[in-house]
Amino acid sequence: MQTDVPFDFVVVGAGSAGAIVASRLSESGKYSVLLLEAGGWDRNPWIHIPLGVGKTITNKKVNWAFQTEPVPHLGDRRVYLACGKVVGGSGAINGMVHVRGQREDFDDWQEAGCDGWGWNDVLPYFRKSEDHYLGDTPLHGKGGPVSVTKSRTPSVLCDQFIAAGINAGLERNDDFNGERQDGIGVYDHTVRRGLRSNSAIGALRAARRRSNLSIETRAQVERVLFNGQVAVGVAYRDARGNLKRASASREVVLCSGALNTPKLLLLSGVGPEAQLQAHRVPMVAQSEEVGRNLQDHLAIRVVSKTRAPITLNDELRSWWKRLLMGARFAFQRQGPLTFASAHAGMFFRTRASESRVDAQAFLMPFSVPGIGQYPHPFSAFTVSVTQSWPSSRGHVELRDADPRTPPAIHPNHLATEEDRQFFIRAVRKVREVLATSPMKELVSEEYLPGKAVTTDEQILDYVRNRSNTIYHPCGTCRMGNDPGAVVDPALRVRGVRGLRIADASIMPRITSGNINATCLMIGEKAADLILATHDDGAGV
């Protein structure tokens, strides 16, 4: 193993949280920071063109492109899981929909033992992470690394969808990250002047010029190095395959995400005793919940054909419309190429007895046969619906002790009757909105699941056979104040010293919405927690 230059901090993973952590830790100039990223720089142009998500979602040059193990309640299907392997992480390949979740999500975290993570505690960090189009308000921030905007391109389909939702009993909501989440409206997007915005673009580009920040790409970390039970650095393979050591005199911070962070802990000897023994990994600290508590947002699509050619399918079928689309983007930064994955959406209760919103839906102005595939050869759009808080829990574990082997992912979708019944109700609610004026005049027929699918069991069969995750894995290194929690509320890994985690894996419960905004918040808060330890108190 090659010798190394010591750093104060080593940060593993340049994704949504990791880019912020590295930037904030190096901001004062007092500390030396090494940021290691398994992927390369974000030079692929499709990363920066919002509609380009269709090109990157299955591209293994910028994507780990995981496959789950067979899922029993999905007919033993393997489910594809996109996960960014590039500077920017999953924030470089996601759909750019910016949702914080409900304030009650974080108050629930606090009540579950995550002291300091209630809504009033995390709001300043949400605000700090964003440069919001509404400016500096009590609920939004200005000047942060990630731009948050609304689409600048009008959409008839979007307007009709919102009108139908209102006619079906939903209230108009122009800010899902405002005082309340429920209602129907247009999503906030992480877009700046027609281009993708993320923490790597907003935080790392400026930070790269700092002499105290080093960034190494195509550097896959194989394990955390310990002296006894104190983390002192990491071992990693560089772009040429050489095994190197990076030392951290203060802390190692893992920001590799809910799938790779537990894998790295296990390879490093922190995890369930039986699993470590099975793979002959020497134990550093026993932590039985490493890799447990996996949660994700499973979604099902309702695809509708339209009477008029007003969908993105129509734009992409015509060579001259594609040419016009490119020109509008190049000269005006407007048009379909600036579209995030979902224009409008709705948050709703699937039954009156629900105390809070339990469902989220996305209107997408196109339809595709499968993930990353070209749109259907007819005019159609998609409404995808997901469950805010699935009750099913899965887990991540090692296949073997080879760091190059992907983790074994067992999502366990639809394992509970509660989750199965949810999707039946949710599909019926989406159909109700689409059967309401003015959408019912726009729709010529339901393509999927189709008019023949009417009974509860038929709907559930459709969900089992056609559902997919929307790539929000979290929870595999649960935070809490109980002995079983993998990290404490300061994000320190229990049983060892000098090691923290700052990514979606620490979430005790998934939030009700897209989780990227929460990952940004975790990065901001983690940086302050770390600096408070070494800096005699730095805070918002």
Steps between C-alpha positions, in 0.01 A plus 500: 500500500644836398580757766285811517489864599293539820186712503286633781184356344435235237152516342386196301251578223444824307122470480227733621613494864869425450564796270353732762691338788834531319428857395395615848787325681753668271327839498696667780838384372586361844468132408638282224232290332520210256185415303497159334247416227467157335370655176646761270436869449156604375610574143224306328284776345180302562556544873453874464206497257195434719321276250826305470402295804365247252855460365676467836252292702646174364845620387758297691767762435324728750284249685551200727192350328415262783258210474318375808466139599168341393216673687250240629190721493581632154487157342871442572593776259838671533455876520740745339651762733671803349773646722739774394865405450632840403586831664158618617390144581132428455445877493667488156257248350175551693175652376569839668170512690567691823284390794592526867225281639253595767613686809346217703755262342778668692301545819446123480878455474540707815236300685676179390815610685678716241554802723569815301331372184148640549351735243616818672851354522531396135323793332807730524702237316241456225514878457880503507522241221283684248494804277122525473307695241286654777811642660577527870177421687418328830465170308750542215861602458709707263861458396534128576677253270189353333263706287128434545266631229174440316490396135514795260320309224116508507315170471138454396509146635621625836229767519226250413626252756496759778152614400372141508653443841329808638170387350556161664527663842869581543620848589745695288847505658766720346770402749525137613790613721293773661256501788332177389572216264154380396342616178577517129739730320833544323814350650813688600801387298874509560568688179695822437439691178388187315784276624518246782604635839647282772739526793804398297436776248406759761746415776796309356575709194599797715651282774733322252719810493579470870849373573375310806247291304616206291255308282586163352259340254476136390618414849301211643532468875536138610492536877539735792830455681498475879759522773318294758152652485610842375455577128832631367440501125386293204646258248399561138581410141596789276414535131791271407404232746776578750413438865552818701454618855356840598546600863258714700636656818156622606213308338389283211155593366307247291265653243464205262123459522258249644634209293876553498548642851377186683705288259810703590431472872464123469822468300668704774388270780206700635175307482308188605730237653360208302537676166858607570590148606335351191723711275807475723517872561679578829262672739577853616162574657177302517205695361209271419290756310757593235322441169158454661195732483526548121213711367420632153213655308340242273289653223242389245419673173166588347556575130235683298475562127392849395268620228731788401876488431602697812748263663876467487452175307380714209796739525753217495339318205549793266849585370414867447347528848817349643699758306281780636531354846879513475495857370274621780732341753820631342385859454233552768555225759130421467285225356471126563874444549473704821226274637564316825350153521167621640333834431208494738391277781266443785519396864181346630333267747394166356220476757323741730625325814864592424617771740760623251573486131613146417545513121698693241439507125707630210373624165754423228425637151619182328470122522763230452485119471772461764779670692727707275311398185376718216142634537200314361415569134171667593383805695498413869598616847564331833378552854718308742387454860697396807445434869630765740605258775518134400477270800703223334867483597786341312873464550840521333776246558829381359511238226866437577801685638615633160457883497430487126190283547169690515304464822209259523189721518178355641238781482207282613245721321130433569580267789216641711128499437498871584728575205304278262168663589653844462576449132150384424360819652765719336439370147127559544564858613721575199234357272242720669701815424562395139127433456417854614467800267700635328725191497225261398449699178875486435544125553398264221565180694694356790792306355629362833376326702209508252124499531487123555682541832219585743494275805726538803683180417554605138641834611729328749620257234583797279698658784686175568591457135571858388607709800851641535685695762561872445850465646460630854682233706567607858511392862772231495717664770219624720548801727368492857584526869442130574784246513381330181530813285800498265570871551412738782328836439843657440542243217789325678519127432436315825772271630787687334651848500598738224234376258173665396239444233326779307266368234154347452598189693463682835130576449299307762188528286462600138360847437173565317643607167816492290794466737771704326405821685531311828845372398609860436373595845684204657823616335461853633413387853773235505763760410389719790500204741854409396627857518336545839715213628827634362431872486356577843155556357409601146129515426232649284 
